[in-house]
Amino acid sequence: MIRIAVVEDEDGSAEQLQAFLARYERELGVQIKAERFRDGDEIADSYKGSFDIILMDIQMHFMDGMTAAEKIRRLDRKVVIMFITNRIDYAIRGYEVDAVDYVLKPVSYFAFKEKLARAIERAEKGGGRMLLIPLASGYVRVRTDEVFYIESEGHTLVYHTKGGEYRTRGKMAEIEAELAHSGFFRCNKGYLVNLMHIDGIDGNICLVGNEKLLVSRARKSEFMAALAEYIGTT
């Protein structure tokens, strides 16, 4: 699943890009989840690192695409940014924020298809989506493939990762929804497990590295189905 943000203030242009993404998805068999933002400030001011690719218009009303990209780059060096613009001089400036490419308006599907393929290839080389975990002292960025599981302790979430444990305030339902298309699944009320790190199932126990996590009876059927589907697609 490739998560793509479409940042475009013109409804017609946004609809065209979303139609192109749907066509690309049908033709190439790539799963894409697209979300539209109507201005640069909408994505930059509440950025959480939940996208693989950002398709960014440069000329927008409240916050232009270059300013939005600069703010995002201070938080996320890995997300792939591709600019959509009708001015080549603006497009060339995109390299200042490590934009992978630019597409000139009016956008043709065939040019878009070629450049989107390049953007997806670069995103997939990153080894997984990036998560921004808020901490008391700021943020830490962790790739999703480095997260073993997430544990809920009341209003605190504990991220068990290759780099150690990170504790932050949060709700399990919210992080579950955010990671719904990234290979994570609840084995019980308190654990959201990365399916790629499951080493085995022993009865009602899920083995994740050296940890033994309980699989609840109520969730076992859905959990096993999700695990089987994940194994089948990878």
N, C-alpha and C positions, 0 to 999 in steps of 0.2 A: 504494500500500500504506500503510494506516494502522496504526501499531504502538500497541497499547493495553495498559497495565498494569492488571490487576484486583487491587486490594489489599483483601483480605477474609479475615477469620479464620474465618468460618463457611462450612463446605463447601457447605451448601445454597444460601446466598446467592450464593456464588462461581459455583456451577454454573448458577444462574438467570441471572446476568449474562452468563456465557459463552454460554448458550443464546440470550439476547436478541441478543448480538453476531452470532452465527451467523445468526439470523433476519434481522437488519438487512442483513447481507452478501448473503443470498439475494434479499431484496426490492429492495434498492437497487443491487445490482451493484457494491458497494464492496468492495475487497479489504482484509480486516482480519487482522492477526496479533496474537493476544492471549496474554499471559503472566500467570499468576497468582502473586501473592505472599501469604503467609499472615499477615504482620504488617507494621506500618509500618517496623520496623527492617530487614526483609529488603530493601526497596527503597531506603530512605534511606541506610543505612550503606555501600552499595556502588553508589551511583547513578552512572551513566555517561552520562546524557543521551540514551538510545537510544529514548525513547518520544515519541510525538506527544500522547497523551492518557493521563492517569492517572485511573482510577475508584477513589476512595479511601473506604473505610469510615472513620468517625471513631472509633468505640469499638472498640478492639482491646486485646489482652492485654498485650503488651510495650511497644509504642510506639503511642500513639494517632495517628489520622490527621492531626490538626492539627500535632502536633510533627513528624511525618514531612514534612508539606507545608512547614513552615517551614525544615527542613533542606534539602529539595530546592530551595526558592526561593532559597536562598543560592548555589546552583550554577547554577540554570536559571530564568531569568525568562520563558522562552517556552513551556515545556511547559504544555499545557492540563490543569487539574485540575478534576475534578467530584466532589463529595462524595456519598456514599451514607450516609444516616443515618435513624434513627427519631425524632430530636429536632430540631425546627426551630430551637431556640435555638443548638444546635451548628452547624447548617447556616449560619445567618446569619453566624457568626464566620468562615466560609470566605472572605468577602470581604477579610479581613485578609491573606490569602495570594493574593489575586487569583484565587480560584476562579471559573471561568466560570459555574457553576451548582451546584445540588444536587438530589438525587432523594430523596424521602422513602420509607422502608420502610413497609409492603410495596410493592415496586416493581411498577408495571404496565408492560406492554410499550409501550403507546401513549404514556405520559408519558416513558418512557425513550427511545423512538425520536425524539421531538421534541427532547429536550435533547441527545441524542447528535449529531443533525444539526447543531445549533448549535455543539457542541464541535468537530466535524470541520471545519466552515466556518472557525472561528477558527484551528484548527491549520493548515489549508491556506493561510491568509493569511500565515502565518509564513514562507513561502518555502522550506520544506524542513526536514527533521529537524535537530536540533542534535547535534553531537558534542562531547564533553568530551575534549580532548587533554591528558593529563598531561605537565607540563613539570617541570624541576628546581625551578623557583620557584613552582609551583602548577599552575593549569589555564588553558587558553584554550578558549573556546567558539567553534565554527565551524559554520555551516550547511552541510549536505551539498551544497547547490547551489553553494556557493562553493569546493568542493574539486575541482580539476582531475583529479588522480590522486595515488595514494599509492605511494611507492617503498620497496622493501625493500633495506636495506643490512645484511646479517647480522642482528643482533638489534635493529637500529634501523629505525624507520619514519620516512620523510620525507613529510609532508603538503604537497603543492604546492597552494596556495590563492590566492584573489584577494588576500588580505591578506599573502601572503608564505609562506615555508617554516617549518614547525615540525617539529622532530626530537624523537622520543621512543622509549623502549624499547618493544618490542612484537613480536608475531608476525603475519606477514601472514595466516596461516590464520584467526586470531581476528578480525581486522578485516574480512576477506573474509566471514566468517559473519555478522558484525554488520550489514554493509551489503548482504547478499545480496538484500534486497527493496527497495533504495533506488536501483537503477539503476547499480550498479557491477559491473564484470566484469574478470577477469584477462585481459590480452592476452598475457602471458608470466609466467614465474615471478616476476619482480621488479616488475611494475607492476599495480596495481589501478586501472582507469580509470573515471571518471565518464562514462557514455555520453552524457549531455546536452552534454558539452563536446567531443565528437569532431567535428572540422571536415571530416574526410575520411579515406579509406583509399587508399593508394597502394602496391599490391602487398602487401608484408609490413610496411608502415609505417602506423602509426596517427597521424594528425595531431591534436594537442591544443594549440590555440593555436600558439605558436612552437616547440613541442616535437615531435620525431619519435620515437615509441616503437615498438619492434620487436614485431610480432605473431608469436609462435612458430608453427611449422608444426603442432605438436601441438594447439594451442589455437585455430587460426584458424577452423575450421569452427564450433565452439561459440560463439566470439566473434562471428562474423558473424551467426549465428542470433540471439544475444542482442541485437545492435545492430539487426537488422531488426525484431525483436519490439518493442524499445523505440520505434523510429521509428513503427511501426504503431499503438502505443497512445498516442502523444503527438501 
